[in-house]
């Protein structure tokens, strides 16, 4: 799979895993030492990400993620990329 489609699939899975309250699937999207940045807060590693998402689940309620218009740029080095979505 090309990198742009792999990134697009990851973005979709992010919303699906949150909506399904699939903690293990959500964590599988991240390396064990990942930094997840949300709402001005850095959540460090699987432990920090777990604390953030389990705290967020009650606030999310019954909303569903709908991802539109992802803009994905694979950088010239081929090992990093940037993406934004609505």
N, C-alpha and C positions, 0 to 999 in steps of 0.2 A: 504494500500500500504506500502511496506517495505521502510525504510528510504533511502536506496541507490537509488531505483527507484524514490522516491519523489525528491531527490536531482537532479538526472539526468533530470527529467522533468522540474525542475526549471531552470537548465542550458539551456535547449532547449528553454524554454519560454523566457528567457532573450534575446536571439538572435532574436527570432521571433517578440517580442514586439518592439525591436529597429528597425528591418527591416520594420515593419508595421507602424512605427511612432505612436505607441499606448501608449501614455504617461500614461493614467490611468491604463492600463494593466501592464505597466512597474513598476509603483509605487506600484501596488498591490503585487509585488514580495517582497516588503520590509516592515518591521515594521515601524510605524511612526517615531521612534527614531533611525532608522538604521544608520550605518556609511557605506557609499559606497566608497571604495578606488579605484581610477583609475588614472593612469599616475602620481603617486606621490602626489596625492591630496585627502584629505578626504572630502567627501560631506556629510554633516550632516543632517539627517532627510529628510522628503519628500521635504522640501523647498530647501535644498542643492542639493538633487538628481535631482529635477526638473530643477534647474538652470544649472546643469552639462549636463543633457541629451538634453535639448532644445538648448544649445550651441553646442552640439556635432552633432545634426541632420544635419546641413548644411555641416559639414566636412565629414560626412559618405558618402554622395552622394547616389549612387545607388548600393552599395555593399550589399551582402547578407551574413549573418553569416552561416558558416558550421562548426558544432562542431563535432570533432572526438576524440576518445580515452580519454574519461573522466576517471580519476582515483579518486575514492571516498573512503574515509576512515571514518567510524563512530568510534569515539573515545570510549574508554572503559567506560566512564561515561554515554554513551548513550544519552547525551543531546547536544553534539557538534560533528561537522564533519569537514573534510577538503576535498577540491576537486580541481583538476587542469584539464584543458582541452586544447586540441589543436584545 
